Amino acid sequence: MVCSSSRGPDVKDDERSTTAPYYIETAGEVALFEQCHHRKLAVMLKGPTGCGKTRFVEYMAWRLKRTLVTISCHDDLSTADLVGRFLIGTDGTAWHDGPLTRAVREGAICYLDEVVEARQDTVVVLHPLSDHRRMLPIDKTGETVIAAPGFQLVVSYNPGYQRMLKDMKPSTRQRFVAFDFDFPPPEREAAIVAHEGGVDASVAHALVTLGNRLRQLRDRGLAEVPSTRLLIAAARLIGSGIAVQDACYAAIVSPLSDEPVLIGAMRDLVAASF
Ligand code: ADP
């Protein structure tokens, strides 16, 4: 594919999965999402990185028997990356649908991950898709694509991240039903860490207790706190035979900060937890 932007879209087209993605529900979000889907409402998932937003969408796409098209947003993403472009081939110039247009035609769930990373002039293309019109006008071809039944727009973003620099325009935000995500309560997070990390319940429980202690360091300047994803990474290392302290340092402490004082405080909490 020829892309006009330097990076182009980072897209994952999932076949409909036959086995259910592992997902533990936290607060009634499954029924709420199902209603949004049936009532053709666009959805915004808000929450810190690594807390289960992507896994939730994967699970819901499986449950609703829809194909999932995932687009990771970045600041180079252009409207053409989403909608499509004319490309020169052996038979001349032909139009190629972008991932958003494909999802609209096929009635897929289109998930734009970290949507605030995309420029606001790119995000505007979502507006007529996210209200009752459910249509995608393609300026370059003059075609207006009406969304097939089953099409649903889902976006995610991390409200804490670069909060002062980037935010969604109110006119965009108001088009979505918002779901607030956060790290699961301790027993559920321990069950997730045990399942995904392949460790027994006592190790998973200790990792989650450590994670919650580390999360309190936010007040002492830790910008990004450990996600469920990081706890799972530590669990996987422990499960494969790496010493607990080393695993926690490599998978949790070091990725979170370069600041010696914070690293020291995190190391102390690791030592006190195992
Ligand atoms: P996000 O999209 O919020 O950045 P992910 O969905 O990628 O985060 O979550 C990171 C990992 O944490 C997942 O791959 C999954 O292993 C695990 N996870 C988080 N929450 C849940 C949950 N409620 N049920 C099952 N797994 C979860």
Boltz pocket constraint, residues with backbone or C-beta under 6 A from the ligand:
constraints:
  - pocket:
      binder: B
      contacts: [[A, 22], [A, 23], [A, 24], [A, 25], [A, 26], [A, 47], [A, 48], [A, 49], [A, 50], [A, 51], [A, 52], [A, 53], [A, 54], [A, 55], [A, 56], [A, 184], [A, 192], [A, 196], [A, 228], [A, 229], [A, 232]]
      max_distance: 6.0
